[in-house]
Structure formats: structure tokens, C-alpha cells
Amino acid sequence: MRGPELEISYMRRLLIVSAILEGVAGAALVLLPSASISMLLGTPPDTLVAFSITRGAGVALLSLSSAYWLARNDADSAAARGLVIAMLLYNSAFVLLLGYARIGSGLNGIGLLPGILLHVALVIWCAVCLRRRPHAEVHTTTPTL
């Protein structure tokens, strides 16, 4: 596979993998908020507000998951590219958020470092996909004398 097929494949794979990861994370936050946050940060949410925010974040991740999944078969579209830009912003911000949780707040759940590394990998994958543009047909003209 060379050229545009390869580029679309990278983007399509990113959309599929992200849909699955965000779907699983979102479902875990909605259905098991205490266990999910405890695994990630090392401490459970301790108020009703924290539980509500955790579940709200889970619903947001499920929404992202569905958008990624629906875009997977149209990976060469401007809309899919827009989703990958949004993914890049989200994953970059989440790396900073989790990094601050570890360094600034001293939180240390079993899933914190793997979560940081996973989001760093997704940032890199997003950047690679965005740097690779599907090749449009090249129209060359020969100057006439």
C-alpha cells in the first residue's frame, strides 16, 4: 500500500483505535466511576459532585467515541481531519492534566503513568496523520513557447 491509501489507512486506524479506547474509558467512567478514578488517580471521587462530573466526562468520551467510529469509513474527509485536530488538542491537554496530577498534586494511581504514555502516543499518532495529507492529483502544465 503506497500513497493515499497508506495515509488514509493511518487516519482510519487512528479513528478506530481512538473510538475503542474512548468508548471503553467512557463506559468505565459512567458505570464504575469510583473504580475508574481510583485506578487512574489513586483515590476515588469523594463527593456527589465528583461522581456527577466523572459520569459526565464518561458521557463526553462516549460521544467522542461514536463520532470517531462514524468517521472511520470517511477518513479522507475534512470532517475526519477536523476530528483528528480535536483529538490532538484533547490528548495534548490530557497529558498535561495527568502530568500535573502526578507531579503537582502527587496523585499516583496504577493507571496514571500508562494513561500519560497512552495519550503521548496518541498525540504523536495524531501529529503523524495530520502531517500526511492525502495526495491530490497533481496537474502539471508545460509552458508553451
N, C-alpha and C positions, 0 to 999 in steps of 0.2 A: 504494500500500500504506500503510495507516494503522493505528494502534492496535496490538493484539497481534501482528499479522502482521509489522509492521516490527520490533518488539522481538525476536521470535523469529528474524527474519532476521539481525539484528546478531549474536546469540548463535550462530546456526548458522554464519554466515560466520567468526566468530572460531574456532569449533571446527574448521572445515575448514582454514583458513589455518594455525592452530597445529599441526594434525595433519601437514600437509605440511612445514612448516618444521622441526618437531621430528623428523620421520621422516628428512628429508634430513640434518639435523645428526647425528642418532644413527647413521645408516648411515655417514656420513663418519668419525665417531669410531671406529666399530668396524672399518671396512675400511681406513681411511687415517689412523691415529692421529697419525703424525708430521707429515704434511702438514696435517692439520686444526688441530692445536695450533700449528704453525709459522705458519700463516696468521692464526690468531686472536691469538696472543701474541707472535709474532716469534721464538720459539725452540722447538725440538722437545722433546718429553719425552725425558729423557736417561737414565732407568733403567728396568729391567724393571717396577718397581713403578709408575712413572709411566705406562708403556704399559698396564698392567693397569687402573689407575684410569681412564685415558682410555677404554678399551674398556668398562669398567663403566658409566661415565657415558653412553656411547653406547647401551648396552643399556637403561638407565633412560629415555633420551629416546625410544627406540623403543617402550617400554612406554607412556609418556605419549602418544605419537603414536597408538597403537592405541586407547587409552581415548578420546581426543578424537574420533577418527574414528568409533568406535562410538556416541558420544553425539550426533553431528551431527544425526541424524534425530529426536532426542528433546530438542531444545534447550530446551524449556519445562519440563523436569522439574527436580525438586530435585537430582537427581544431577548433571545438567549444570551447574546453578548452583554446586554444590559443586566441580566441576572448574574452573570459571572462578575461583572463590575461590582454589583451589590454584594456578592459572595466575598469578593476580595476585601471590601470595606468591613463587612461583618467579621470575617475571620481575623483580619488585622486588629480590629478593635477588641475582639475576644482574647487574642494573645496578650494584649496589653492589660486587659481586665484580669485575666487569670494570673499573669505575671505579677500584677500589683497585689492580688490576693495572697500570693506566695511570699513575695518579698516585703511588701508594705504592710500587710496585715498578719503575716505569719501563719496563714492557714496552710494546711498540708494534708489533704485527703489523698487516698491511694490513687485516685484518678486525676489528680491535678497535673502532675508532670506529663503523663501520657496525653491529657487534654491539650496542654500547651503545645506539645510536639505535633499532635494531630493537626491542630489549627495552623501551625507554622507550615507543615507540609501542604495543607490546603491553600494557604497564601501563595506558596511557590507554584503550585499547580495552576491556580487562577492566573497568576502573572504569566506563566508559560502560554496558557491558552489565549490570553489577551494579546500577547506579542505575536502570536501566529495568526495571521489574517488569512481567510480563505482567498486563494488566488483568483482574481477576476481574469477574464480573458484579456490578454494583452493585445492591443491593437497597435500595430506599428505602421507608420506611414513612411514611405520612401519619398524624400523630396524630389520633385520633378524639376528638371532643368529647362 
